[in-house]
Amino acid sequence: MKNLMIGLTLLSSLPSAQAKNLAPVQTIQVADFNFTYKDPTGTGTAKAFSRSFLGDQKLDVTVDRIDQAFRIVASGAESQEFTFSNAPGFLVNAQTMNVSGFNLSLAQKLTASLGLGVFNSAEDNLRLENLLVECSRKTDNSEVLDQLIQGCFEKLSLKAGRFNSAAVDAVVPAALHSILSDVSSVKPNPKAPFQISSLDLRITGGKYNLVTEVRAQISGKVTSSGTASYDQAKGVLALRISEVKFGFLNITSRVFDELKKNESDKLTVKAPFVYYSLR
């Protein structure tokens, strides 16, 4: 599922910052980060944005995009500068961003929460509400990004109250409209409102289970299961999708048909596998 790939990409991007002139950050603390951005610059505030937590100290944060990276400067009670290299496309291509209530703790494991995140670009409009993430961290890898991805594929819990993306909207509704034509006399309406809510993704030992509520012209529960893996050398996430169901209906082949239509230089579909390149 493309929304699963987007979620994993967002997750993998969270800790891949480096403090200026320092080795890769081993621990990160972000507290109550609120941020607005209009390409290529944004400003915000936070109670903490560093390798240490001072507690209830207001910090001013500025963000500047430089090609595929972001320069982040936190100043106030403490001063820190980070470089967020190789940022994912939905951030690099964003024309505007609005983030509120973002919290992150990266130590022996990762925990993160987000009240609201809106990322708008010419290619996509991504909206996340009430996001909560917790996953393991494999510290035997040298790179923080690899530590996180490998750890999350061992054990991950990701929940969101709402998850909307124009990229996802191009896939899931089309599959549901195809089903609607088969099982109902109701004529599919491509312009009908579409929303993914109550998303619950869990990964244990490389096996994933996804449950989400879809609100559209026909509404119901979508479930999916399969396996998730990461090729560290190539920087490629891989999903083996065993099954996608809408209620009691198996829609796996229809989802693959729609995913195939949306292939790109980042997304490759070879059923039963879906590959997403982080590079």
N, C-alpha and C positions, 0 to 999 in steps of 0.2 A: 504494500500500500504506500502510495506516495506521501501521505501524511505521516506515516511511520518514518520514512526516510528523512523528511524535513525535521521531525522531532529529534531524531538521532543526530542530525547535522547541527541543530541548535545546541543540543546537549554537548556535543564534542567541541564546540567552539568556546564554551564558557571559561575554561581556565587557561587557555593557550596564550596568556599574556606574559611578557617579560618586563621586569623592572629595568630601567635604563642603566646600562653598564654593569648589570649583574647577571649571574647565572639564571637559568629558568626558575621562575617562582615555585617554591615548594609548598607554600601555604598562602591562601588568599582569603581575605575577609571583606565582604561588601555588606553594608547594612543600610536599609531604607534609601536606596538609590532611586532618584526621580530625575528624568532626563528628557529633553526635547532636542530634536536635531533636524536641520535642513541642510542638505548636502552643500558643502563638505564640512560643516561645523555645527557643534551642538554644545549645550550647557546644561548643568544640573547641579543637584546637591546630594549629599550622602552623610550619614553618621559615621561611616567608616568605608575606606576604599584603599586597602593597603595589606601589608603582610602582618600587621598588628592591629588589634582592636582597642580603641581608646574609650569607646562608649559615650554616647550622647554628645559627641563633638561634631558640630556642623562643619562640613567640608564643601567647598565649591569645586565642581568638576567640569573641565572642558574637554571636548573630544574633537579632534581634527582628522579627517580622512586624508591619507597620503597614498595614492594609488590603491593597492590591495591591502593596506594596513591602516590602523587607527592609532593615533597618538593620544593617550589619555593622561591628563594632569589633574591631580587632586591637591588642593591647597587649602590652608586654614590652620587648624590645630596641629596638623602634620602635613608634610608635603611628600608626594610620591609621583613618579612618572613611569608610565607603562607604555609598551609598544605591543599592540594586538596585531600580530602578523598573520598573513594568509587567512583573513577573515572569510567566512562563507558568503556566497553570492547574495543572499537575501539582506545582508548587512552592507556589503560593498555597493550594491546596486540601489540601495534605499535612497529615495529622494527626501523622504521625511521619516522620522522615528519619534515615537512617544512611549516612554517607559515609566511606570510608577510602581513603587513598592517592591523593588527588586532586592533580594537578599541572597547572599552566597557565602558558603563556608566550604573551603577545600583544605582538608588536612588528611587524616587517615581514610576518609571517605568524602564524598561530595553530597551536600544538601543545598538545594536552591529553591526559592519561591519567587513568584512574580504575580503582582496584583493585576497589571495590565501591560501588554506590549503590543504596539501597532507599528508595522513596518511596511511602508508603501513605496513601490517602485513601478516602473513602466511595465515590468514583467509580472508582478505579483502584488497582492495586498494581503499580508499575513497579520492575523489578529489572535492573540493569546490572552486568556483570562483565567485567573486563579490557578496558575501552574504550580505544581509541587513535584520536585524531583529528588530522589535519593538513590545513590548507587555506590558500589564498591570502587576501590582504586588499587590497581596493580602496581605497586611501587618497585617491582623488579625491572620495569622498563626505564630507560634513561630519560625519555621525553614525556612531559606532563600530558600532552595530548594522547599519546599511546597508553599511558597509565590509566587515563579516564575511560577511553573507549574499551580497552580490554576488561577493565573492572566492571563497566556497565553491562557488557555482554555476559559477564558472570552473574551479576545480580543488579537489577534495576527495578525501580518503581517510579512511574511517571503518571501523574494525573493532571487533568485540565478541565476546568468548568466549561470552557469553550475553546474551539480550535477552528479557525477559518482561514482558508488560503485560496486565492484565485487558481493556483496551480492544482490544488485538490479539487476545487469546484469543477475543473475541466474533466476530471476522471470519474469520480464517484456518481454524480448525478446522471452522467451519460449511461453508466452501467445500470442504474436504477430505472431510468427511462426505458431502456431496452426491456427490462423485466416487466415494467408497467404495460408495455405494449403486448406482452405475452399473456399476462394473467388478469388483465382488467380491460374493460371497455372504455375506461377513462383515457382521453388523449393526452400523451405526455406534453408538458409545458416546460421547454428549456429555460424559460425566464422565471420559473417558480422560485421563491426564496429557498435557500439551502443553508443549513447550519449543522455543524458537528458539535455535540455537547457531551459532557460527562465522559470524556476520553480517559481510559484506564489501560496503560501499557505496562506489562510486567515481563522481565526477562530473567530466567534462571538457568544457569549452565548452558547458555547459548540458545535456549528455546524461548520463543516469545509467544505471548498471548495478548491480543488486543480486543477490547470491548468498548464500543462507543455508541451513543445514541445519535441517529440521523433524523433531522427534522426537514422535510421537503414535501413535495407533492404527495408522496407516500412516505410515511415516517416509521421508524422502527429501530431495532438493534442490529448493528453490524458487528460481527466477530471475525477474528482472523487468527491463525496460528501458523507456526513454522519455526525456522531457525535464523539466527543472526550471527554473522561473522565479520571479521575485519582483516584485510590483507595489509599488514603494516608496511611492507616494502613498497607496495603500489599506492597506498593511501586510499583504498577502495572499501566501502561498506557493502556487504552482500546480504540480501534476504532471500531465503528459500521459502516461498509462500506455499504452504501445504493446502490451505483452505481459506476462503472468504465466504461468509454466509450473511444473508440478509433475512433475519427471522429463521425460517426453516429452509429457505431457498439457497442453494449453492450458486454463488455468482463469481466463482474464481475465474473461469475462462473469460467472462465478460469484463472483469476488472483488468485482466491481462491485455485484452483487446484494446481497452482505452489507454492503459499505460503505454502500450506500444506506439500509439498515436502521438504520445507526448515525450518520446525519446529526445535526448539532447546530447551535447558533448559531455555532460555530467551524468546523465541518467541513461542506462542501458538495460533493455528488457530481453531476457532469454528464458522464457518460462521453463521451469518454475522459479527461475532466479530473477532478481532485480538488483542491479549494481548501481552504486552512487559514488562518484569520485569526489574526494575531499580536496583534490589538488587542481 
